[in-house]
């Protein structure tokens, strides 16, 4: 990724179980699309079932949860990163495989699977009081060293435009005032929601749909998967996109293109 002036593509996808997604076209999609970096969330793997396949990527890092078949993240890259860090450096929020950070020549890439507040909002306090502030603090600390790109399932629809039915979901997980405030504070700290940077008024652009009631076919969805970059990466951005036609999960891939360092 040090070819000056070249454009690279980064992709993020909550696969909702990598083994299941592979049976629904994951391998073919990744092989044909061939982005420089692939970030996955909710891989739901056990240590004894990590794929031997390289998917065409010399570098592969999995970070699994202590609980078998739960959560988990992964990053595949065509170039070996300078360094790799799992979880937050202060030792908080461990055990669920939710954060991988790779340092590349021109930026840090942070792949996250943000905890869901749950249907009864039993984890909302954890999100609001601990996770969101700690993630923001971590990203800001990295930005002091070099630009930062955050991607993953952030489990929040930030604005009304980001979900099909905002009025009926105001007190539901993913669209509470507390979760939306966490996203607002991150953007106010000097970060860019890349999709809205390029498509500020585009409606009906979603990355997750319930399996119930034909929601995907009717496009009754939520945009909860993001690429968020520090503002010093803004000039490098060339595009941000969502790929709703790619099946295999209840989420679809999202991505960015940017010029490399």
C-alpha positions as CSV (number, residue, x, y, z in Angstrom):
1,X,0.0,0.0,0.0
2,X,2.9,2.4,-0.5
3,X,2.4,2.8,-4.3
4,X,2.1,6.5,-4.4
5,X,-1.1,7.8,-5.9
6,X,-2.8,4.4,-6.3
7,X,-6.3,3.8,-5.1
8,X,-7.0,1.1,-2.6
9,X,-10.3,-0.5,-1.6
10,X,-11.2,-1.4,2.0
11,X,-14.2,-3.6,2.7
12,X,-16.1,-4.3,5.9
13,X,-18.8,-7.0,6.4
14,X,-20.6,-8.4,9.4
15,X,-20.9,-12.0,8.1
16,X,-23.1,-13.3,10.9
17,X,-21.1,-16.5,11.0
18,X,-18.2,-17.0,8.6
19,X,-18.8,-20.7,8.0
20,X,-22.5,-20.0,7.1
21,X,-21.6,-17.1,4.9
22,X,-19.0,-19.2,3.0
23,X,-21.8,-21.6,2.1
24,X,-23.6,-18.6,0.6
25,X,-21.0,-17.2,-1.8
26,X,-18.5,-15.4,0.5
27,X,-15.4,-17.0,-1.2
28,X,-16.5,-16.2,-4.7
29,X,-17.4,-12.6,-3.8
30,X,-14.1,-11.9,-2.1
31,X,-12.1,-13.5,-4.9
32,X,-13.9,-11.5,-7.6
33,X,-13.9,-8.2,-5.7
34,X,-10.4,-8.6,-4.3
35,X,-10.2,-5.5,-2.1
36,X,-6.8,-4.7,-0.6
37,X,-8.2,-5.2,3.0
38,X,-11.2,-7.1,4.2
39,X,-12.6,-6.6,7.8
40,X,-15.1,-9.0,9.2
41,X,-17.3,-8.9,12.2
42,X,-19.3,-11.6,14.0
43,X,-17.3,-14.4,12.5
44,X,-18.6,-16.8,15.2
45,X,-15.6,-19.1,15.0
46,X,-14.1,-21.5,17.4
47,X,-10.3,-22.0,17.5
48,X,-10.6,-25.5,16.0
49,X,-12.6,-24.3,13.0
50,X,-10.6,-21.3,11.8
51,X,-10.3,-21.7,8.0
52,X,-7.1,-22.9,6.5
53,X,-7.9,-21.0,3.3
54,X,-6.0,-17.8,2.8
55,X,-8.8,-16.3,0.5
56,X,-5.9,-14.7,-1.5
57,X,-4.6,-12.7,1.5
58,X,-1.1,-13.3,2.8
59,X,-2.0,-11.6,6.1
60,X,-5.0,-12.9,8.1
61,X,-5.7,-12.1,11.8
62,X,-8.6,-13.6,13.7
63,X,-9.7,-12.4,17.1
64,X,-12.2,-14.8,18.7
65,X,-14.4,-14.5,21.7
66,X,-13.8,-16.6,24.8
67,X,-17.4,-17.9,24.3
68,X,-17.3,-20.5,21.5
69,X,-19.2,-19.5,18.4
70,X,-19.9,-15.9,19.6
71,X,-18.9,-12.5,18.3
72,X,-15.3,-12.3,16.9
73,X,-13.6,-10.3,14.2
74,X,-11.0,-10.8,11.5
75,X,-8.8,-8.7,9.1
76,X,-7.4,-10.0,5.8
77,X,-4.8,-7.8,4.0
78,X,-2.7,-8.1,0.9
79,X,0.2,-6.4,2.7
80,X,1.5,-7.3,6.1
81,X,0.8,-4.5,8.7
82,X,3.5,-2.8,10.7
83,X,1.8,-3.9,13.9
84,X,-1.3,-5.6,15.2
85,X,-3.1,-4.9,18.5
86,X,-6.1,-6.8,19.9
87,X,-8.7,-5.1,22.1
88,X,-7.9,-1.8,23.8
89,X,-4.5,-1.2,25.2
90,X,-5.7,-0.5,28.7
91,X,-7.0,-4.1,29.0
92,X,-10.7,-3.2,29.1
93,X,-13.5,-4.8,27.1
94,X,-11.7,-8.1,26.6
95,X,-13.0,-11.6,26.1
96,X,-15.4,-10.9,23.2
97,X,-13.0,-10.5,20.3
98,X,-14.4,-7.1,19.3
99,X,-11.4,-5.0,18.3
100,X,-8.5,-5.5,16.0
101,X,-6.1,-2.7,15.1
102,X,-3.6,-2.9,12.2
103,X,-1.0,-0.2,11.6
104,X,-0.2,0.4,8.0
105,X,2.2,2.8,6.4
106,X,-0.2,5.7,6.2
107,X,-2.9,5.0,8.8
108,X,-4.3,2.8,11.6
109,X,-7.2,0.6,10.7
110,X,-9.5,-0.3,13.6
111,X,-12.0,-3.1,12.9
112,X,-14.7,-3.2,15.6
113,X,-17.9,-5.1,16.4
114,X,-19.7,-2.8,18.8
115,X,-21.8,-4.5,21.5
116,X,-25.5,-4.5,20.8
117,X,-27.6,-2.8,23.5
118,X,-29.9,-5.8,23.4
119,X,-33.7,-5.9,22.9
120,X,-34.4,-5.1,26.6
121,X,-31.6,-2.4,26.5
122,X,-29.8,-4.3,29.3
123,X,-26.5,-3.4,27.7
124,X,-27.3,0.2,26.9
125,X,-25.6,1.5,30.1
126,X,-22.5,-0.4,29.2
127,X,-22.5,1.1,25.7
128,X,-23.1,4.7,26.9
129,X,-21.0,4.8,30.0
130,X,-18.0,2.6,29.0
131,X,-17.7,1.2,25.5
132,X,-18.5,4.3,23.4
133,X,-16.3,6.7,25.5
134,X,-13.5,4.2,25.6
135,X,-13.6,3.6,21.8
136,X,-13.6,7.4,21.2
137,X,-10.7,7.9,23.6
138,X,-8.7,5.1,21.9
139,X,-9.3,6.4,18.4
140,X,-8.2,9.9,19.4
141,X,-5.1,8.6,21.0
142,X,-4.2,6.7,17.8
143,X,-4.8,9.9,15.7
144,X,-2.0,11.6,17.6
145,X,0.4,9.3,15.8
146,X,-1.1,8.9,12.3
147,X,-4.5,9.1,10.6
148,X,-7.2,6.5,11.6
149,X,-9.8,4.5,9.8
150,X,-12.5,2.8,11.9
151,X,-14.8,0.3,10.3
152,X,-17.3,-2.3,11.4
153,X,-20.7,-3.0,12.7
154,X,-21.2,0.0,15.0
155,X,-24.8,-1.1,16.0
156,X,-26.3,2.4,15.7
157,X,-28.3,4.2,13.0
158,X,-27.0,7.7,13.5
159,X,-29.8,9.8,12.0
160,X,-33.4,9.3,10.9
161,X,-32.2,9.0,7.3
162,X,-30.3,5.9,8.4
163,X,-33.2,3.6,9.0
164,X,-36.6,2.9,7.4
165,X,-38.8,3.5,10.4
166,X,-37.2,6.1,12.7
167,X,-40.4,7.1,14.5
168,X,-41.3,3.6,15.7
169,X,-37.7,2.7,16.7
170,X,-36.7,5.7,19.0
171,X,-36.6,3.5,22.1
172,X,-35.2,0.4,20.4
173,X,-31.6,-0.8,20.5
174,X,-29.6,0.8,17.8
175,X,-31.6,4.0,17.7
176,X,-31.7,5.2,21.3
177,X,-30.7,8.8,22.1
178,X,-27.7,7.5,24.0
179,X,-26.3,5.4,21.2
180,X,-26.9,8.2,18.7
181,X,-25.2,10.6,21.0
182,X,-22.1,8.3,21.1
183,X,-21.8,8.5,17.4
184,X,-22.3,12.3,17.3
185,X,-19.5,12.7,19.9
186,X,-17.2,10.6,17.8
187,X,-17.9,12.7,14.7
188,X,-17.5,15.9,16.7
189,X,-14.1,14.7,17.9
190,X,-12.8,15.1,14.4
191,X,-14.0,12.1,12.4
192,X,-16.0,11.7,9.2
193,X,-18.9,9.3,8.4
194,X,-17.5,8.5,5.0
195,X,-20.8,7.4,3.4
196,X,-22.6,10.5,4.4
197,X,-19.6,12.5,3.3
198,X,-20.3,11.3,-0.3
199,X,-24.0,10.7,0.0
200,X,-25.4,13.2,2.5
201,X,-29.1,13.0,1.5
202,X,-29.4,9.5,0.0
203,X,-32.3,7.7,1.5
204,X,-33.0,4.0,1.5
205,X,-29.3,3.2,1.9
206,X,-29.1,0.4,4.5
207,X,-26.6,-2.3,5.5
208,X,-28.7,-4.5,7.8
209,X,-32.2,-6.0,7.5
210,X,-34.1,-8.2,9.8
211,X,-34.8,-11.8,8.6
212,X,-38.4,-11.3,9.5
213,X,-41.3,-10.3,7.2
214,X,-39.3,-10.0,4.0
215,X,-37.6,-6.9,5.3
216,X,-34.7,-7.1,2.9
217,X,-36.9,-7.5,-0.1
218,X,-38.9,-4.5,1.0
219,X,-35.7,-2.6,1.9
220,X,-36.9,-2.0,5.5
221,X,-33.4,-1.7,6.9
222,X,-30.9,0.1,9.0
223,X,-27.5,1.6,8.2
224,X,-25.4,0.4,11.1
225,X,-22.2,-0.6,9.3
226,X,-19.7,2.2,8.7
227,X,-16.3,3.4,7.7
228,X,-15.4,6.4,9.8
229,X,-12.1,8.2,9.3
230,X,-10.2,10.9,11.0
231,X,-10.5,14.2,9.2
232,X,-6.9,14.2,8.2
233,X,-7.8,11.2,5.9
234,X,-10.6,13.1,4.3
235,X,-8.5,14.4,1.4
236,X,-7.5,10.8,0.6
237,X,-11.1,9.6,0.2
238,X,-12.4,8.8,-3.2
239,X,-15.6,7.0,-2.6
240,X,-17.8,5.3,0.0
241,X,-20.3,2.6,-0.8
242,X,-22.8,0.0,0.3
243,X,-23.3,-3.3,-1.6
244,X,-26.9,-4.3,-0.7
245,X,-27.1,-6.9,-3.5
246,X,-24.4,-9.0,-1.9
247,X,-26.2,-11.8,0.1
248,X,-24.8,-14.3,2.6
249,X,-25.7,-12.5,5.8
250,X,-28.3,-10.2,7.3
251,X,-25.8,-7.5,6.8
252,X,-24.2,-6.5,3.5
253,X,-20.6,-5.3,2.8
254,X,-19.7,-1.6,3.0
255,X,-16.5,0.0,1.9
256,X,-14.3,2.9,0.9
257,X,-11.8,3.7,-1.8
258,X,-9.0,6.0,-1.0
259,X,-5.5,7.0,-2.3
260,X,-2.7,5.2,-0.5
261,X,0.1,6.9,1.3
